[in-house]
């Protein structure tokens, strides 16, 4: 297993010792220093991984990331026998390889499950109106963290296999969340950057959807923005 760990303290000078436990872990390479946002983003840029490959995404919204649930995510990849797996934890991003029979024989290139835990109050700092997430989901009592499920492969003949696989995996992980936390909160919004292409807009934007449709109708009457692909409000 190769673990890639991104750490960020969003200010010029971090408190003494804040990252000492992580920095004490033996490593193959370290690149620690003060850097600009562009440098930070480029350090974690995965765009080259997608170039020339076919890709699909999905997401599961999670209230509480527990060790048992993270283990369940790993077990999910094992029992389904994917050719390769990149298990990512935002802030603790890892690479973990498995070789299996199911998608390994269908030109699998990259299978990724990114676990991204956030503080419960991470959405309470903004008091201004915003499209995402819906207002109720910004409260610490309702906050969610997203999981990014990311499959890449080669060959259009395998498209349906991967669409079906990512949906099955998403469905299974929702069941695991329900088992771990008592129930799956269907009203938690889906993070739009990770949501599957056919996710209903209501599942992403919730109560914000009507006003977003009005904005699109007012400022884009000729639907120019729909030419860019992605989720469409009209």
C-alpha positions as CSV (number, residue, x, y, z in Angstrom):
1,X,0.0,0.0,0.0
2,X,1.2,3.5,-0.9
3,X,-0.3,6.3,1.1
4,X,-0.4,9.9,-0.3
5,X,-1.1,12.4,2.5
6,X,-2.2,16.0,1.8
7,X,-2.1,18.4,4.7
8,X,-3.1,22.0,4.7
9,X,-3.1,24.7,7.3
10,X,-4.9,27.7,5.7
11,X,-2.8,30.5,7.2
12,X,0.9,31.6,6.9
13,X,2.1,30.0,10.1
14,X,0.6,26.8,11.7
15,X,0.7,26.3,15.4
16,X,3.9,24.5,16.6
17,X,3.6,20.7,16.3
18,X,0.2,20.6,14.7
19,X,1.4,18.1,12.0
20,X,4.2,16.4,14.0
21,X,2.5,13.0,14.4
22,X,1.9,12.8,10.6
23,X,5.4,14.0,9.7
24,X,6.9,11.4,12.0
25,X,5.6,8.6,9.8
26,X,8.4,7.1,7.6
27,X,8.0,8.3,4.0
28,X,9.4,7.8,0.5
29,X,9.0,11.5,-0.4
30,X,8.1,14.7,1.4
31,X,7.2,18.1,0.0
32,X,6.3,20.3,3.0
33,X,6.4,24.1,2.9
34,X,4.5,27.3,2.5
35,X,2.8,27.4,-0.9
36,X,0.1,29.2,-2.9
37,X,-3.3,27.8,-3.7
38,X,-2.3,27.0,-7.3
39,X,0.7,25.0,-6.1
40,X,-1.5,23.1,-3.6
41,X,-4.2,22.3,-6.2
42,X,-1.6,21.1,-8.7
43,X,0.0,18.8,-6.1
44,X,-3.3,16.8,-6.0
45,X,-4.3,17.2,-9.6
46,X,-5.6,13.9,-11.0
47,X,-6.6,15.1,-14.4
48,X,-3.9,13.1,-16.1
49,X,-5.4,9.9,-14.8
50,X,-8.6,10.6,-16.8
51,X,-7.0,11.6,-20.1
52,X,-8.2,9.2,-22.8
53,X,-10.2,7.0,-20.5
54,X,-13.9,6.6,-20.0
55,X,-15.1,7.7,-16.6
56,X,-18.2,7.6,-14.4
57,X,-18.7,9.0,-10.8
58,X,-21.1,8.5,-8.0
59,X,-21.4,9.6,-4.4
60,X,-22.7,8.6,-1.0
61,X,-23.4,11.2,1.6
62,X,-22.2,10.2,5.1
63,X,-23.0,11.8,8.4
64,X,-20.4,10.0,10.6
65,X,-17.2,8.4,9.3
66,X,-16.3,5.6,11.8
67,X,-13.5,3.1,11.6
68,X,-16.1,0.4,11.1
69,X,-17.6,2.2,8.1
70,X,-14.2,2.9,6.5
71,X,-13.3,-0.8,6.9
72,X,-16.7,-1.6,5.2
73,X,-15.7,0.5,2.3
74,X,-12.4,-1.5,1.9
75,X,-14.4,-4.7,2.2
76,X,-16.7,-3.5,-0.5
77,X,-13.9,-3.3,-2.9
78,X,-12.5,-6.6,-1.9
79,X,-15.7,-8.7,-2.2
80,X,-16.5,-7.1,-5.6
81,X,-13.1,-8.1,-6.9
82,X,-12.1,-5.0,-8.8
83,X,-8.9,-5.0,-10.8
84,X,-7.5,-2.0,-9.0
85,X,-8.5,0.3,-6.2
86,X,-7.4,3.7,-5.1
87,X,-8.8,4.2,-1.6
88,X,-8.6,7.9,-0.8
89,X,-9.2,9.7,2.4
90,X,-9.2,13.5,2.0
91,X,-6.3,14.5,4.2
92,X,-5.2,10.9,4.3
93,X,-5.2,9.9,0.6
94,X,-4.0,6.4,-0.1
95,X,-3.4,4.0,-2.9
96,X,-4.3,0.4,-2.4
97,X,-4.2,-2.2,-5.2
98,X,-6.4,-5.3,-5.6
99,X,-6.7,-7.6,-8.5
100,X,-10.0,-9.3,-9.2
101,X,-12.0,-11.0,-11.8
102,X,-15.1,-8.9,-12.4
103,X,-13.9,-5.6,-13.8
104,X,-10.3,-6.7,-14.2
105,X,-11.3,-8.5,-17.4
106,X,-13.2,-5.5,-18.7
107,X,-10.3,-3.0,-19.1
108,X,-10.5,-1.4,-15.7
109,X,-8.0,1.4,-15.4
110,X,-8.8,3.2,-12.1
111,X,-11.2,2.3,-9.3
112,X,-11.3,5.0,-6.6
113,X,-13.2,5.4,-3.3
114,X,-12.4,8.7,-1.7
115,X,-13.5,9.2,1.9
116,X,-13.6,12.8,2.8
117,X,-14.4,13.6,6.5
118,X,-15.2,17.2,7.4
119,X,-16.0,18.9,10.7
120,X,-19.7,19.1,11.4
121,X,-19.7,22.9,11.3
122,X,-17.7,23.3,8.1
123,X,-20.8,24.8,6.3
124,X,-21.9,27.1,9.1
125,X,-19.3,29.8,8.4
126,X,-21.1,31.3,5.3
127,X,-24.2,33.3,6.1
128,X,-24.9,34.4,2.5
129,X,-27.4,32.6,0.3
130,X,-25.9,29.8,-1.8
131,X,-27.2,27.2,-4.2
132,X,-25.5,24.3,-2.5
133,X,-26.0,22.8,-0.1
134,X,-29.6,23.5,0.8
135,X,-29.9,25.7,3.9
136,X,-30.9,23.0,6.3
137,X,-27.9,20.9,5.4
138,X,-25.5,23.6,6.5
139,X,-26.3,23.2,10.1
140,X,-23.8,21.1,12.1
141,X,-26.7,18.8,13.2
142,X,-27.3,18.0,9.5
143,X,-23.9,18.3,7.9
144,X,-22.7,15.5,5.7
145,X,-19.3,14.4,4.2
146,X,-19.2,13.1,0.6
147,X,-17.6,9.9,-0.7
148,X,-16.4,10.0,-4.2
149,X,-16.8,6.8,-6.2
150,X,-14.8,7.0,-9.4
151,X,-14.4,4.3,-12.0
152,X,-12.3,4.5,-15.2
153,X,-11.9,2.0,-18.0
154,X,-11.1,1.6,-21.7
155,X,-13.5,0.7,-24.5
156,X,-17.1,1.8,-25.0
157,X,-18.2,-1.8,-25.2
158,X,-17.8,-1.9,-21.4
159,X,-19.8,1.3,-20.6
160,X,-22.9,-0.4,-19.3
161,X,-20.9,-2.8,-17.2
162,X,-19.3,0.1,-15.3
163,X,-22.5,2.1,-15.1
164,X,-24.2,-0.9,-13.5
165,X,-21.2,-1.6,-11.2
166,X,-21.0,1.9,-9.9
167,X,-24.7,2.0,-9.2
168,X,-24.6,-1.4,-7.4
169,X,-21.6,-0.3,-5.3
170,X,-23.4,3.0,-4.4
171,X,-26.5,1.1,-3.4
172,X,-24.5,-1.3,-1.3
173,X,-22.6,1.4,0.5
174,X,-25.8,3.2,1.3
175,X,-26.9,0.0,3.0
176,X,-23.7,-0.2,4.9
177,X,-24.1,3.4,6.1
178,X,-27.6,2.5,7.2
179,X,-26.3,-0.5,9.1
180,X,-23.6,1.5,10.8
181,X,-25.6,4.6,11.6
182,X,-29.1,3.2,12.1
183,X,-30.5,4.6,8.8
184,X,-29.5,6.3,5.6
185,X,-30.6,9.9,5.4
186,X,-32.2,10.1,2.0
187,X,-32.7,13.9,2.4
188,X,-28.9,14.6,2.7
189,X,-27.9,16.3,-0.5
190,X,-25.6,14.6,-3.0
191,X,-22.4,16.6,-3.7
192,X,-22.8,17.8,-7.2
193,X,-19.1,17.3,-8.2
194,X,-19.4,13.6,-7.5
195,X,-23.0,12.8,-8.2
196,X,-23.9,10.3,-11.0
197,X,-24.9,11.9,-14.3
198,X,-28.5,10.9,-13.9
199,X,-29.0,12.0,-10.3
200,X,-32.2,14.0,-9.9
201,X,-31.6,17.7,-9.4
202,X,-33.8,17.6,-6.3
203,X,-31.3,15.2,-4.7
204,X,-28.5,17.7,-5.1
205,X,-30.1,21.2,-4.7
206,X,-33.2,20.4,-2.7
207,X,-35.1,23.6,-1.7
208,X,-32.7,25.7,-3.8
209,X,-33.9,24.2,-7.1
210,X,-36.9,26.5,-7.9
211,X,-34.8,29.7,-7.6
212,X,-32.0,28.1,-9.6
213,X,-34.4,27.4,-12.4
214,X,-35.7,30.9,-12.3
215,X,-32.2,32.3,-12.5
216,X,-31.3,30.1,-15.4
217,X,-34.5,31.2,-17.2
218,X,-33.8,34.9,-16.6
219,X,-30.1,35.0,-17.4
220,X,-29.8,32.2,-19.9
221,X,-33.0,32.3,-22.0
222,X,-31.2,30.8,-25.0
223,X,-29.8,27.9,-22.9
224,X,-26.2,28.6,-23.9
225,X,-24.9,27.1,-20.7
226,X,-26.6,23.8,-21.4
227,X,-24.1,23.3,-24.2
228,X,-21.4,22.7,-21.6
229,X,-22.9,19.5,-20.4
230,X,-23.4,18.7,-16.7
231,X,-26.6,19.2,-14.7
232,X,-29.2,21.4,-16.4
233,X,-31.8,23.6,-14.7
234,X,-33.9,24.1,-17.9
